């Protein structure tokens, strides 16, 4: 039986994905445009509940972006999905 990802592991994966995003000159502007925040607001926004889930949703919404992250970090796409489920704002029942 597969062990469920912990909240701490999910947060670590999401933070790693945010760092990856912030260092990418192509992805960062797209993320900022979609979220409506500015680069100098990221640190503050990251403290808000649901922000890290939003970062993972950004990756999961566009398969080429997801695969780019996963290949660069040796992360399975299923891990990104599982991390999203563990984070505040990431569960399907949180959306409805």
Phi and psi in degrees as GROMACS dihedral restraints (atoms count N, CA, C in turn):
[ dihedral_restraints ]
;  ai    aj    ak    al  type     phi  dphi    fc
    3     4     5     6     1   -74.6    20    10
    4     5     6     7     1   133.9    20    10
    6     7     8     9     1   -79.7    20    10
    7     8     9    10     1   137.2    20    10
    9    10    11    12     1   -70.6    20    10
   10    11    12    13     1   142.8    20    10
   12    13    14    15     1   -66.8    20    10
   13    14    15    16     1   138.2    20    10
   15    16    17    18     1   -77.5    20    10
   16    17    18    19     1   161.0    20    10
   18    19    20    21     1   -59.9    20    10
   19    20    21    22     1   -41.9    20    10
   21    22    23    24     1   -61.4    20    10
   22    23    24    25     1   -43.9    20    10
   24    25    26    27     1   -64.1    20    10
   25    26    27    28     1   -39.2    20    10
   27    28    29    30     1   -64.0    20    10
   28    29    30    31     1   -42.5    20    10
   30    31    32    33     1   -64.4    20    10
   31    32    33    34     1   -41.2    20    10
   33    34    35    36     1   -61.4    20    10
   34    35    36    37     1   -44.5    20    10
   36    37    38    39     1   -63.6    20    10
   37    38    39    40     1   -43.2    20    10
   39    40    41    42     1   -65.5    20    10
   40    41    42    43     1   -40.6    20    10
   42    43    44    45     1   -64.4    20    10
   43    44    45    46     1   -42.2    20    10
   45    46    47    48     1   -60.0    20    10
   46    47    48    49     1   -41.8    20    10
   48    49    50    51     1   -68.2    20    10
   49    50    51    52     1   -32.2    20    10
   51    52    53    54     1   -68.4    20    10
   52    53    54    55     1   -42.2    20    10
   54    55    56    57     1   -61.5    20    10
   55    56    57    58     1   -45.0    20    10
   57    58    59    60     1   -58.0    20    10
   58    59    60    61     1   -45.8    20    10
   60    61    62    63     1   -61.6    20    10
   61    62    63    64     1   -46.0    20    10
   63    64    65    66     1   -64.6    20    10
   64    65    66    67     1   -25.7    20    10
   66    67    68    69     1   -91.8    20    10
   67    68    69    70     1    -1.4    20    10
   69    70    71    72     1  -103.7    20    10
   70    71    72    73     1   116.4    20    10
   72    73    74    75     1   -69.7    20    10
   73    74    75    76     1   -13.6    20    10
   75    76    77    78     1   -96.1    20    10
   76    77    78    79     1   -43.8    20    10
   78    79    80    81     1   -74.3    20    10
   79    80    81    82     1   -39.1    20    10
   81    82    83    84     1   -58.9    20    10
   82    83    84    85     1   -48.7    20    10
   84    85    86    87     1   -61.0    20    10
   85    86    87    88     1   -35.9    20    10
   87    88    89    90     1   -66.7    20    10
   88    89    90    91     1   -42.9    20    10
   90    91    92    93     1   -61.9    20    10
   91    92    93    94     1   -45.5    20    10
   93    94    95    96     1   -63.2    20    10
   94    95    96    97     1   -40.5    20    10
   96    97    98    99     1   -64.6    20    10
   97    98    99   100     1   -40.6    20    10
   99   100   101   102     1   -71.2    20    10
  100   101   102   103     1   -34.5    20    10
  102   103   104   105     1   -89.6    20    10
  103   104   105   106     1   -22.8    20    10
  105   106   107   108     1    81.0    20    10
  106   107   108   109     1     8.7    20    10
  108   109   110   111     1   -99.0    20    10
  109   110   111   112     1   165.6    20    10
  111   112   113   114     1  -103.6    20    10
  112   113   114   115     1   162.8    20    10
  114   115   116   117     1   -56.9    20    10
  115   116   117   118     1   -38.1    20    10
  117   118   119   120     1   -75.0    20    10
  118   119   120   121     1    -7.7    20    10
  120   121   122   123     1   -95.7    20    10
  121   122   123   124     1    -7.4    20    10
  123   124   125   126     1   -60.2    20    10
  124   125   126   127     1   -47.5    20    10
  126   127   128   129     1   -58.5    20    10
  127   128   129   130     1   -43.5    20    10
  129   130   131   132     1   -68.8    20    10
  130   131   132   133     1   -43.7    20    10
  132   133   134   135     1   -62.1    20    10
  133   134   135   136     1   -34.4    20    10
  135   136   137   138     1   -63.2    20    10
  136   137   138   139     1   -17.8    20    10
  138   139   140   141     1   -82.5    20    10
  139   140   141   142     1   -13.0    20    10
  141   142   143   144     1   -79.8    20    10
  142   143   144   145     1   138.8    20    10
  144   145   146   147     1   -58.9    20    10
  145   146   147   148     1   135.5    20    10
  147   148   149   150     1    94.0    20    10
  148   149   150   151     1   -16.0    20    10
  150   151   152   153     1   -64.6    20    10
  151   152   153   154     1   -45.7    20    10
  153   154   155   156     1   -63.6    20    10
  154   155   156   157     1   -36.1    20    10
  156   157   158   159     1   -62.7    20    10
  157   158   159   160     1   -38.5    20    10
  159   160   161   162     1   -63.1    20    10
  160   161   162   163     1   -36.4    20    10
  162   163   164   165     1   -62.4    20    10
  163   164   165   166     1   -46.9    20    10
  165   166   167   168     1   -66.0    20    10
  166   167   168   169     1   -36.0    20    10
  168   169   170   171     1   -63.3    20    10
  169   170   171   172     1   -35.1    20    10
  171   172   173   174     1   -57.9    20    10
  172   173   174   175     1   -45.9    20    10
  174   175   176   177     1   -67.3    20    10
  175   176   177   178     1   -46.3    20    10
  177   178   179   180     1   -69.4    20    10
  178   179   180   181     1   -21.0    20    10
  180   181   182   183     1   -77.5    20    10
  181   182   183   184     1   -12.6    20    10
  183   184   185   186     1  -140.8    20    10
  184   185   186   187     1   102.3    20    10
  186   187   188   189     1   -54.4    20    10
  187   188   189   190     1   -42.5    20    10
  189   190   191   192     1   -60.4    20    10
  190   191   192   193     1   -36.8    20    10
  192   193   194   195     1   -67.6    20    10
  193   194   195   196     1   -43.9    20    10
  195   196   197   198     1   -58.9    20    10
  196   197   198   199     1   -47.8    20    10
  198   199   200   201     1   -67.2    20    10
  199   200   201   202     1   -34.4    20    10
  201   202   203   204     1   -60.6    20    10
  202   203   204   205     1   -47.1    20    10
  204   205   206   207     1   -64.2    20    10
  205   206   207   208     1   -47.9    20    10
  207   208   209   210     1   -62.5    20    10
  208   209   210   211     1   -42.8    20    10
  210   211   212   213     1   -67.4    20    10
  211   212   213   214     1   -39.6    20    10
  213   214   215   216     1   -69.7    20    10
  214   215   216   217     1   -28.4    20    10
  216   217   218   219     1  -112.4    20    10
  217   218   219   220     1     3.0    20    10
  219   220   221   222     1    58.0    20    10
  220   221   222   223     1    41.6    20    10
  222   223   224   225     1  -110.3    20    10
  223   224   225   226     1   133.0    20    10
  225   226   227   228     1   -74.2    20    10
  226   227   228   229     1   137.7    20    10
  228   229   230   231     1   -53.8    20    10
  229   230   231   232     1   -34.7    20    10
  231   232   233   234     1   -63.6    20    10
  232   233   234   235     1   -29.6    20    10
  234   235   236   237     1   -67.5    20    10
  235   236   237   238     1   -36.9    20    10
  237   238   239   240     1   -65.2    20    10
  238   239   240   241     1   -43.6    20    10
  240   241   242   243     1   -62.9    20    10
  241   242   243   244     1   -43.9    20    10
  243   244   245   246     1   -64.9    20    10
  244   245   246   247     1   -40.7    20    10
  246   247   248   249     1   -60.7    20    10
  247   248   249   250     1   -41.8    20    10
  249   250   251   252     1   -58.4    20    10
  250   251   252   253     1   -43.6    20    10
  252   253   254   255     1   -62.1    20    10
  253   254   255   256     1   -27.6    20    10
  255   256   257   258     1   -84.5    20    10
  256   257   258   259     1   -20.5    20    10
  258   259   260   261     1   -86.0    20    10
  259   260   261   262     1   150.8    20    10
  261   262   263   264     1   -56.4    20    10
  262   263   264   265     1   130.9    20    10
  264   265   266   267     1    85.9    20    10
  265   266   267   268     1    -1.1    20    10
  267   268   269   270     1  -100.1    20    10
  268   269   270   271     1   -17.3    20    10
  270   271   272   273     1   -76.7    20    10
  271   272   273   274     1   145.6    20    10
  273   274   275   276     1   -58.0    20    10
  274   275   276   277     1   -38.5    20    10
  276   277   278   279     1   -70.1    20    10
  277   278   279   280     1   -19.4    20    10
  279   280   281   282     1   -72.6    20    10
  280   281   282   283     1   -24.4    20    10
  282   283   284   285     1   -81.2    20    10
  283   284   285   286     1   -33.9    20    10
